[in-house]
């Protein structure tokens, strides 16, 4: 099935700008002409492609075509770059990853991209269990995810394992009369969570058969999450690299000498013959080598 490029551009603009009016202004066409392009795309597809909500959302069929529009844009930009031998074309690199990866091992990727000309990085922070959905919707071209199953039109490759340790401040344990070695005592401690999609703490409690304390604090950034646990706000499951110093200094106590949570991470990317995507994937895999040494 051949797709009209103007139809694809209209679908992409609607999703990126949120409303038909804003999208028509971005494409510099009238709202009537824009609506005709969307109707034309939907007639061609034989199904609804966008929900008329605020903001506009793609349907499952719409996600496929929005992803196609973004992939074509990437290939076109790369072609212009190669033909102009380093001209003015700027390529956007859109990546989704979890906050812990950004804090713990992803920095070398940023250092590499800093030396790439005519590239604009677009990072989106999302829980590792949910970032693959951004690939399916076409919002990003690559994602660090806990889902090993390739999203449609994508490749998946194991990066390694991020190890998390359950820890708490000694003062918190003393205040609640809790032994760090007794799993059942965790039910008496307040907990720190990253956000509503953070299941690391609760998954550990389920493994132990322990109900969570009703007091649960939310701290939605990686570094500050670790600081909140170090401050004694509650116990939490923190990346091993972030707690090695505080554990050695006695500022944190490990809960259960052998308790840990290992999360396998995967790199998923569009399945395109794109030199830039190949280069990006190589850099991400190199940076994630620290995860494969754990």
Buried (B, 14 or more C-beta within 10 A) or exposed (E): EEBEEBBBBBBBBBBBBBBBEBBBBBBEBEEEEBBBBBEBBBEBBEEEBBEEEEEBBBBEBBBBBBBBBBBBBBBEBBEBBEEEEEEEBEBEBBBBBBBBBBBBBBEBBEEBBEEBEBBEBEBEBBBBBBBBBBBBBBBBBBBBBBBEEBBEBBBBBBBBBBBBBBBBBEEBBEEBEBEBEEBEBBBEBBBBBBEEEBBBBBEBBEEBEBEBBEEEBEBEBBEBBBBBBBBBBBBBBBBBBBBEEBBEEEBBBBBBEEBEBEBBBBBBBBBBEBEBBEBBBEBBBEBBEBBEEE
